[in-house]
């Protein structure tokens, strides 16, 4: 769509800029906002995102896709000047990418967020920054509450670079709010899953489902006793959307996640059952999967009282419902030869 047609279609509607808008969460969010008659610009360099994720909305007159890096300040400046709210999702994601490319992780997450915050300040945009449960590090107090103290591993373990970089993102956002009055909200996502998520960078659920549909062994890292709370992307984008419209000055950090905790062993068994698969389970040490001395968090359970108090949000989809949706989506791709 050309720029003039896009602007004409968007007059009078809420204007969003989504960084990482062709990614897993970004593409779902873009579609949801369009359904609410907002206008959406998505910027993505397609390093981990995909045009396929947004193909179904490319012809929407209120949607514009720009393929560019958020570090391209000229492009970002132009897009922000046409926006009211920036939802900053662009980041280095996935354990494999984080361990394999630590420089990319640090530069993308910290420098990219700094550029976006400067641009939000310039044009008076509200900004929501995607953070992560990783910032809780080795915390043992369950559930994780936003004001908990944080314990990270040593700097010699690149695995902790991601957590540290997202903490700096939060510090930056809160500093821009405190010093310049930027309306900023940091959202700590807890293991978001759903259709369109790739297993390319170590995401466990799409990997399990694809292995199960092929009757291949499911690969579990470590002993499988580690537990997580998986939240449906449809629930997550609902929370993000409401937070983006909240009538407050910002400066808030909120957990967004499910309280339904499950071990990776039980997750593997559930996926095998839902997929009616003949798969076995294979165990791989963290050293072989990632790097010698890799450290993982045993449990991640969010305290969601703050986001519930702010916007009345709670997850609606159970883990089983989400896994069935992913199974159906991946089975369709497998049948068409696209998996």
C-alpha positions in Angstrom: 0.0 0.0 0.0 1.3 3.5 -0.8 1.7 6.0 2.0 -1.0 8.4 0.9 -3.7 5.6 0.7 -2.5 4.4 4.1 -2.8 7.9 5.7 -6.3 8.4 4.2 -7.5 5.1 5.6 -6.2 5.9 9.1 -7.6 9.4 9.7 -9.3 9.4 13.1 -8.1 6.0 14.3 -5.6 5.2 17.0 -2.1 5.1 15.5 0.3 2.3 16.6 3.9 1.5 15.7 5.0 -2.0 16.5 8.7 -2.8 16.4 9.2 -6.4 15.6 5.8 -6.4 14.0 6.4 -9.4 11.8 7.4 -11.6 14.7 5.4 -14.1 16.6 3.8 -11.8 19.2 4.0 -8.7 17.0 2.0 -10.2 14.1 -0.8 -11.4 16.4 -0.9 -8.0 18.1 -1.0 -6.2 14.7 -4.0 -8.3 13.6 -5.8 -7.7 16.9 -5.3 -3.9 16.7 -6.5 -3.8 13.1 -9.7 -5.7 14.2 -10.2 -2.9 16.7 -10.1 -0.4 13.8 -6.7 1.0 14.8 -4.0 1.8 12.3 -0.8 -0.1 12.6 2.7 0.4 11.3 5.0 -2.7 11.7 8.7 -2.3 11.4 10.8 -5.5 11.3 14.2 -6.4 9.8 13.0 -10.0 9.3 16.0 -11.4 11.1 13.6 -13.6 13.2 10.3 -12.3 12.0 8.6 -13.4 8.7 6.5 -11.8 6.1 4.4 -15.0 6.2 3.3 -14.0 9.7 1.6 -10.8 8.4 0.7 -11.9 4.9 -3.0 -12.0 5.8 -3.0 -8.3 6.8 -0.7 -6.8 4.2 -3.6 -5.6 2.1 -5.5 -4.0 5.0 -5.8 -0.3 4.3 -4.9 0.6 7.9 -1.7 -1.5 7.9 1.8 -0.6 6.7 4.8 -2.8 6.8 8.3 -1.4 6.7 11.3 -3.7 6.4 14.1 -1.9 8.3 16.3 -2.2 11.4 15.1 -0.2 14.4 18.7 1.1 14.6 17.9 3.0 11.4 17.0 6.2 13.2 15.8 8.1 10.1 13.2 5.4 9.3 12.2 5.0 12.9 11.8 8.8 13.3 9.5 9.1 10.3 7.3 6.2 11.5 7.1 7.5 15.1 6.1 10.9 13.9 3.0 9.3 12.4 2.2 7.3 15.6 0.6 7.8 19.0 1.8 4.6 20.7 4.9 2.6 20.2 4.9 -1.1 21.3 8.5 -2.1 21.4 8.8 -5.9 20.8 11.9 -6.0 18.7 14.6 -7.9 20.5 17.0 -10.8 20.3 15.0 -13.8 21.4 15.5 -17.5 22.1 18.1 -19.2 24.2 20.1 -20.6 21.3 20.4 -17.1 19.7 21.3 -15.5 23.0 24.0 -18.0 23.8 25.3 -18.1 20.2 25.3 -14.4 19.5 25.8 -12.5 22.8 27.1 -9.3 21.1 24.0 -9.2 18.9 21.8 -9.8 22.0 23.3 -6.9 24.0 23.5 -4.4 21.2 20.0 -5.2 19.8 18.3 -5.1 23.2 20.0 -2.1 24.8 20.9 0.1 21.9 17.7 -0.6 20.1 15.6 0.3 23.1 17.5 3.5 23.6 16.8 4.6 20.0 13.1 3.8 20.4 12.9 5.7 23.7 14.6 8.8 22.3 12.1 8.7 19.4 9.1 8.3 21.7 10.3 11.3 23.7 10.7 13.4 20.5 7.2 12.9 19.4 5.4 12.4 22.7 4.5 8.8 22.1 3.3 6.4 24.7 5.6 3.4 24.8 5.2 -0.1 26.0 8.5 -2.1 26.2 8.5 -5.9 26.1 10.6 -7.4 28.9 10.9 -10.9 30.2 10.6 -13.3 33.2 14.4 -13.8 32.6 15.0 -10.6 34.7 14.2 -12.6 37.8 17.3 -14.6 37.2 17.9 -17.3 39.9 15.2 -15.9 42.2 13.7 -18.6 44.4 10.8 -16.7 45.8 7.7 -18.0 44.1 5.6 -16.5 42.6 7.8 -13.7 41.1 6.5 -10.3 42.0 7.6 -7.1 40.2 9.4 -5.6 43.2 11.4 -8.7 44.1 15.2 -8.6 44.4 17.1 -10.1 41.6 20.0 -12.6 41.5 21.8 -13.2 38.2 24.6 -15.6 37.3 28.1 -14.5 36.6 29.1 -12.4 33.7 31.2 -15.2 32.3 28.0 -17.0 31.4 26.6 -15.4 28.3 23.2 -16.9 29.1 22.7 -14.1 31.6 23.4 -11.3 29.1 19.8 -11.4 27.9 18.4 -11.0 31.4 20.8 -8.1 32.1 20.1 -6.4 28.8 16.3 -6.5 29.4 16.9 -5.2 32.9 18.8 -2.2 31.4 15.9 -1.7 29.0 13.6 -1.4 32.0 16.0 0.9 33.8 16.1 3.1 30.6 12.4 3.2 30.2 11.8 4.1 33.9 14.6 6.7 33.7 12.9 8.3 30.6 9.6 8.3 32.6 11.2 9.8 35.7 13.3 12.5 34.0 11.4 13.4 30.9 7.8 12.3 31.7 7.6 9.6 29.0 4.5 7.4 29.4 6.3 4.0 29.6 5.1 0.6 30.7 7.4 -2.4 30.9 5.8 -5.8 30.3 7.5 -8.9 31.7 6.3 -11.8 29.5 6.3 -15.3 30.9 6.8 -18.0 28.2 4.3 -16.8 25.6 3.2 -19.5 23.1 0.8 -19.9 20.2 0.5 -20.3 16.5 3.3 -18.9 14.3 5.9 -19.3 17.0 9.1 -20.8 15.6 11.2 -23.4 17.3 14.3 -22.2 15.4 15.9 -20.5 18.4 15.1 -23.0 21.2 11.3 -22.4 21.9 10.2 -25.6 23.5 6.5 -25.9 22.6 6.7 -25.5 18.8 9.7 -27.9 18.8 7.8 -30.5 20.8 4.7 -30.3 18.7 6.5 -30.6 15.4 8.5 -33.6 16.7 5.4 -35.2 18.0 3.5 -34.8 14.7 6.4 -36.5 12.9 6.6 -39.2 15.6 10.1 -38.2 16.3 11.6 -38.3 19.8 10.9 -35.1 21.9 14.2 -33.6 23.0 14.1 -32.5 26.6 17.1 -30.5 27.9 18.4 -31.3 31.4 16.3 -33.8 33.5 12.9 -32.2 32.5 12.0 -31.3 36.1 12.3 -27.6 35.4 8.8 -26.0 35.3 7.3 -23.1 33.4 4.0 -21.3 33.0 2.9 -21.0 29.4 0.6 -18.2 28.4 -1.5 -18.1 25.1 -0.4 -15.3 22.8 -4.1 -14.4 22.4 -4.2 -13.6 26.2 -1.0 -11.7 26.0 -2.0 -9.4 23.2 -5.3 -8.7 25.0 -3.3 -7.5 28.0 -1.0 -5.4 25.8 -3.9 -3.8 24.0 -5.6 -2.8 27.2 -2.4 -1.5 28.8 -1.8 0.6 25.7 -5.1 2.4 26.3 -4.7 2.8 30.1 -5.3 6.3 31.3 -2.2 6.6 33.6 1.1 8.4 33.4 3.1 5.2 33.0 6.3 4.3 34.9 4.9 0.9 35.5 6.3 -2.7 35.4 3.9 -5.6 35.1 4.1 -9.3 34.8 2.0 -10.9 32.0 1.7 -14.7 32.2 -0.3 -17.7 33.2 -0.3 -19.3 36.7 -0.7 -22.8 35.3 2.7 -24.4 36.1 3.9 -27.5 34.4 7.2 -29.4 34.3 8.9 -29.9 30.9 8.5 -33.7 31.4 4.8 -33.3 31.9 4.6 -30.9 29.0 6.3 -33.4 26.7 3.8 -36.1 27.8 0.9 -33.8 27.2 2.0 -32.9 23.7 2.5 -36.6 22.8 -1.1 -37.3 24.1 -2.7 -34.3 22.3 -0.9 -35.1 19.0 -1.7 -38.8 19.4 2.0 -39.4 18.7 4.2 -42.5 19.0 7.1 -40.3 20.0 9.5 -41.2 22.8 11.4 -38.7 25.0 15.1 -38.1 24.7 17.1 -36.3 27.3 20.0 -34.0 26.3 22.3 -32.3 28.8 22.5 -28.5 28.8 26.2 -28.7 28.0 25.4 -30.4 24.7 22.3 -28.4 23.9 23.8 -24.9 24.6 27.2 -24.5 26.1 29.4 -25.9 28.9 28.2 -24.7 32.3 24.8 -23.5 31.0 22.5 -22.5 33.9 18.7 -22.6 33.8 16.0 -21.4 36.2 14.2 -24.2 37.9 10.8 -22.5 38.2 9.1 -19.4 36.6 5.7 -18.5 38.1 4.4 -15.0 37.8 2.5 -13.0 40.4 -0.2 -11.3 38.2 -2.0 -9.3 40.9 -0.6 -6.0 39.7 -1.8 -6.4 36.1 -5.1 -7.7 37.3 -5.6 -4.7 39.6 -4.6 -2.3 36.8 -6.8 -3.7 34.0 -8.7 -6.7 35.3 -6.7 -9.1 33.2 -6.4 -12.8 33.7 -5.6 -15.5 31.1 -8.6 -17.1 29.5 -7.0 -20.0 27.6 -5.8 -23.2 29.4 -2.5 -24.8 28.4 -4.4 -27.7 26.8 -6.5 -25.4 24.7 -3.4 -23.6 23.5 -1.6 -26.8 22.6 -4.6 -28.0 20.6 -4.6 -24.8 18.6 -0.8 -25.1 18.0 -1.2 -28.8 17.0 -4.0 -28.0 14.5 -1.9 -25.1 13.0 1.2 -27.2 12.7 -0.6 -30.3 11.4 -2.1 -28.1 8.6 1.4 -26.9 7.7 2.7 -30.4 7.7 0.0 -31.6 5.5 0.6 -28.8 3.0 4.4 -29.5 3.0 5.2 -26.2 4.7 6.6 -27.7 8.0 
